[in-house]
């Protein structure tokens, strides 16, 4: 099963629970975007980035914080209660990836792969006919940023960085159930 098909089934399951699954996802998305920004900050703190790459990377980090605030605005508009403290559960995907990162290029490659999963999810949600319009509008604002993030991170990582992290990305996808152990389909 492709990542897109897996994601479509997942989203339909979220929508089938009287939108309760979607609401839980929105609350988690708020935290996910915030913690993504913290992952970018962690990379900046740990590895020396050349100035030009640091500027681009910092811009992406700012986008992730902004996305979290955008989700907060949507939650408030829908009168959805959410904890002020940002909490995220176990990150099975990142547990397979992040400890393999040893420099800024590998950080960019790993984050590029994570953004690739995110944009697939966002595209499926935006395309689904039962996605509420306000959620679709939010996603429509985020998708161009995600595309730019992928392109920028891919360029900074370079082919060697992407190749070095590709297997760890697959392990992360297995850990979250997107692909089976023997599934060669990771598109």
N, C-alpha and C positions, 0 to 999 in steps of 0.2 A: 504494500500500500504506500502511496506517495505521501510526503509530508502534507501536501495540500489536501488530499483526501482524508488523512488522519485529522487534520485541523477542522475540516468541514464537519466531520462526524462529531468532533468535540464541541464545536460551536452549536450545532443542532441540539446536542444534549443540554447545553447551558440554557438555550432558549426554551426547551421543553418543560422545564420545571417552573412554569409560571413566571419566568424571567428571574427567579431566585438565583439560579446559577450564573446568569449574566451579571446580576448585582454583586455577587461574591467576586466574580472576575474583575469587575470595575474597581472594587475596593482593593483587590490584590494588585491590579494594574497600577494604581496610585503608588503603592509601595514598591512595585517592581521597577517602575521608572526612576523613583528616587534612589533605590539601591543600585541601579545601573549607573547613575551619576556617581555614586560613591565608589563603584568599581573603577570608573575612569579616574577619580581622584586618587585612589590607591595606586593605580599605574603611574600617575604623574609623581606621586611621592616616592615610589620605589625605583623607577628607572629613569635614566637621563634621556630626555628627548631633545633632538635638535630644535632650535628655536621655531622654525617654520612649522614643523610637525607638532610641536607643543601648542602652538596657537590654534591649529586646526583641531587637535584633540580636545583642547579646553573648550572650544566652541561646541563640539558634540556633547561634552559633559553639561554645558549650559542648556542645551536642547533637552537633555534627559530630565534635568530639574524642571524645566518649563513644562514638559509633558506631564510630569507629576502634578504640577499646579493646575494644568488644564483639566486633568481627571478630577481633581478636588473640586473645581468649579462645576463640573457636570454633576458630581455627586450631590453637591449643595443644591443645585437647580432642581434635582429630582427628589430632594428631601430624604436622601439616603443617609442614614447614620453611619459613621465610620469612626474608628479610633483616631484620636489626634496623634498618638504615637504611631509611627510607621513601623510595622512589624512584618517580616516576611518569613515564611516557613522554610523548611529545608530546601536548598537549591540543588537538586540532584544533578542538573545539567552542569552547573558551574563546579560542582565537586569533582567532576571528571576532567575539567579543563584547566582551571586557574592555577593549580599547583605545578603545571607543566610550563608555565610562562616564566621566562628567565630574562627577557629584555623587552624594550618598547615595541619592537616589531612583532614579537609573538603576542604581546598584549593586544596590539591592533588586530592581528589575525584572529585571535580568540573572540574579541569583541565584534569583529566583522561577522563571524559565523553566528554569534548570538543575535545580532541585528538581522541577519538573514532569516532566522527562525521567526523573529518578531514581525518582520514585514510580511511573511507568508501568512501569519495569523491575522494581521491587520487587513490584508487584501481579501482574505476569505470572509472576514466579518463585514467589510465594506460591500462585498458583492452579494452577500446573502439577502434574499428578499425579505426576511423576517427581522432583520436588524433594525431596531428603532432609529428613527431619523436623527435624533440628537447624538446617538452613539456613532452613527455613520458620519455625521458632520465632524465629530471629534477625530475620528480615524482619518478622515480626509485631510485634516490639518497635519496629522502626524506622519502620514505616509511619505510625503516629499522629503521630510527630514530624514526618515529612515533610509530612503534611497541614497541620499547624499552621504549619510553616515557610512553605508556599505561601500560606496565608491571611494570615499576618502580613506577609510580604514584599510581597504584592500590595497590602495596605492602605497600607503605608508608601510604596510606589512610586507609587500612584495611577494613574488611567487614563492621564494624560499620560506618566508614566514607562514604563508597560507598552507604550503605543503607540509610544513612541520606540525601544524596544528590540526590538519584535516582528520587524522585518525582519532585524535582526542575529541573532536567535535562529534564524530560518529559514536564514540563511546558515550558522550553526553546525551545524544539523541536516543541511544538505547536505554540509558538510565531513566529518561522521562517517558519511555514507551512509544516514541514516534516511529522508531524502526525496530524490527526484531533482530536478534543476534545474527541471523543468517540473511537478512534483507540487504541487498546491495543497492536498493533504491533510496537515495537520500535527496531527491529533488523536491 
